[in-house]
Every structure is written in structure tokens, then in C-alpha cells.
Amino acid sequence: MGTDISMYVEQRIGDEWYFVGQMVEDELHQYDPDDALEYRPESIYDRRHYSLFAILAGVRNDQEEPFEPIAPLRGLPDDLSAELQVWYNYALYDEIAGSPNPEKWFQTSWLTLEELARFDWYGKRKKINSLQSLTYTEVADTFFTEILQGLWEAYGPTSDVRLVFDFC
């Protein structure tokens, strides 16, 4: 069994955070309309990339020479957008406890675009073998070149936009 990442974008306007993205039909709803949500937020990044997990939050960072994470796991932000609050309450719901349980399946965290921009993606290197090392940008691959650079182009390196993500 592997670990996947799901990632969502939120933007702060004034004092409130808003989900920036698409709401899509939850495929489970057709099989269980009484229990499953009709719509769920669409993740901007759904991949299994253990090295990226290690860089973002130290998850699955059990290599002999571990990555330096941007920040440790933080859990979900207290001021989560309404859409993501509904989604995580549903996804993390523990029927035995009768309430959301963040430890049930997911490890969650978040980073602002400012934090991601301040991180030394080009200067930090990961030794692959005795002859080769890669920059963290090379390791992060399409997350860096497509997702992150696209968000920086759209919003700039701001603390008013954040990525909320989970490892499941």
C-alpha cells in the first residue's frame, strides 16, 4: 500500500480564506448518496512522489541521507476555507468516535507561497549516488516546474495564498 498526496489552493481575502479551485462530483456519491458528499474539491496535484513528501513536510523521509523539509507537519490550519473544512470533516470522519479524527488516515499540512518561494530549491541538493546529486527542483520535477511556478506567476510569492495538502 502506498501513500498519495492531494493538494488544494486557498487564498486569503481580508481575514478569510477561500478555496481556489474546482468542485467536482464525488464518484462515491453515486454509490452511497446518503453518506458520501455530492461534490468534493479537486486536487491540483494527485501523485505518489515520496521525495516531494519529504521536502514539503518530512513525510516518508526515512532515507539514509534524508531531505531537509521546508516545515514539519502542521496539521490543518484553524482558519480553513468552508469547502475544505466540509471535505476534511467528511474525509477524516471516524464513525466510532462520532467526529473528525485527523489521525485516522491522513497526515495534513500547509505552506504559503511565500514559504515555498523562500526555500532554497536550487541550492539544496540530494545525493543520488557517489557520482550524482540533484537539486531539489530536479527532484520535485513537475510539482516545481508546473504547479509551483504556475502559482507564483498567478499570485506571486505571497503569504495570502497557501497550499493545503494531505498524505493518505
C-alpha positions in Angstrom: 0.0 0.0 0.0 1.4 3.4 -1.0 1.0 7.0 0.1 -0.5 9.6 -2.2 -0.7 13.4 -1.9 -3.7 15.6 -2.6 -3.2 19.3 -2.7 -5.6 22.3 -2.7 -5.1 26.1 -3.1 -6.6 28.7 -0.8 -6.4 32.5 -1.0 -6.9 34.9 1.9 -9.1 37.9 1.2 -9.3 40.2 4.2 -9.4 37.9 7.2 -11.0 34.9 5.5 -9.5 32.0 3.5 -11.3 30.9 0.3 -10.9 27.7 -1.7 -9.4 28.4 -5.2 -10.3 25.6 -7.5 -12.9 23.4 -8.9 -15.6 21.4 -7.0 -16.1 18.1 -8.8 -18.7 15.4 -8.4 -17.6 12.9 -5.8 -17.7 9.5 -7.6 -18.7 7.8 -4.3 -21.9 9.7 -4.1 -23.5 7.7 -6.9 -23.0 4.5 -4.8 -23.8 5.9 -1.4 -25.9 9.1 -1.8 -26.9 9.1 1.9 -23.3 9.0 3.2 -21.0 10.5 0.5 -20.6 14.2 -0.4 -22.1 15.1 -3.7 -19.1 17.4 -4.6 -15.5 17.4 -3.4 -12.6 19.8 -4.1 -10.5 18.8 -7.0 -6.8 18.4 -6.1 -4.2 20.3 -8.2 -1.7 17.5 -7.6 -2.5 13.8 -7.1 0.7 11.8 -7.3 2.8 9.4 -5.4 6.1 11.2 -5.0 7.9 10.2 -1.8 10.8 12.6 -2.3 8.4 15.5 -2.6 6.6 14.4 0.6 9.9 14.5 2.4 10.8 18.0 1.0 7.4 19.5 1.8 6.9 18.2 5.4 9.4 15.5 6.2 6.8 12.7 5.5 8.3 9.4 4.3 11.8 10.9 4.8 13.4 7.7 6.0 16.3 7.6 3.6 19.9 7.2 4.8 20.5 10.8 3.8 17.1 12.5 4.5 15.8 15.6 2.7 15.7 18.9 4.6 11.9 19.6 4.8 10.5 23.1 4.3 8.5 22.7 7.5 7.4 19.9 9.8 3.8 18.6 9.5 1.4 21.3 10.8 -2.0 19.6 10.6 -4.9 21.5 9.0 -5.0 25.3 9.5 -7.5 26.5 12.1 -8.9 29.0 9.6 -9.6 26.5 6.7 -11.9 27.6 3.9 -15.5 26.4 4.1 -15.1 24.0 1.2 -12.0 22.3 2.6 -13.5 22.3 6.1 -16.5 20.3 4.8 -14.3 18.0 2.8 -11.8 17.2 5.6 -14.6 16.8 8.1 -16.1 14.2 5.8 -12.8 12.5 4.8 -11.5 12.3 8.3 -14.8 11.3 10.0 -14.3 8.5 12.5 -17.6 6.6 12.9 -16.5 5.0 16.2 -15.6 8.4 17.7 -18.5 10.2 16.0 -16.3 13.1 15.0 -13.5 14.0 12.6 -10.2 12.3 13.6 -7.2 13.9 11.9 -5.1 10.8 12.7 -7.5 8.4 11.1 -5.9 8.1 7.6 -4.3 11.3 6.7 -1.3 13.4 7.6 -2.1 17.0 6.8 -0.1 20.2 6.5 0.0 23.5 4.6 2.6 26.0 3.3 2.2 29.5 1.9 3.6 30.5 -1.5 5.9 32.9 0.4 7.4 30.0 2.4 7.7 27.9 -0.8 9.4 30.9 -2.5 11.9 31.5 0.3 13.0 27.8 0.3 16.4 27.3 -1.5 15.1 24.9 -4.2 18.1 25.4 -6.4 20.8 25.4 -3.7 19.8 22.3 -1.8 21.0 19.1 -3.3 20.2 15.4 -2.8 22.9 12.9 -3.3 21.7 10.1 -5.5 24.9 8.1 -5.6 28.6 8.6 -5.2 28.8 10.4 -8.6 25.5 12.2 -8.9 23.3 14.7 -7.0 20.2 16.6 -7.9 18.8 20.0 -6.9 15.6 19.9 -5.0 13.9 21.5 -8.1 15.1 18.5 -10.1 13.8 16.1 -7.5 10.4 17.9 -7.2 10.1 17.8 -11.0 6.6 18.8 -12.3 5.4 19.9 -8.9 8.1 22.7 -9.1 8.0 23.4 -12.9 4.3 23.3 -13.4 2.4 23.7 -10.2 4.6 25.9 -8.1 5.9 28.2 -10.8 2.4 28.5 -12.2 1.1 29.6 -8.8 3.9 32.1 -8.4 3.1 33.5 -11.9 -0.6 33.9 -11.0 -0.2 35.2 -7.4 3.4 36.0 -6.7 5.3 34.8 -3.6 2.6 35.9 -1.1 1.6 34.8 2.3 -2.1 35.3 1.2 -2.1 32.1 -0.9 -1.4 28.7 0.6 -1.3 25.0 -0.4 -3.2 22.7 1.9 -2.2 19.1 1.4 -2.6 15.6 2.8 -0.7 12.4 2.6 -3.0 9.4 2.5 
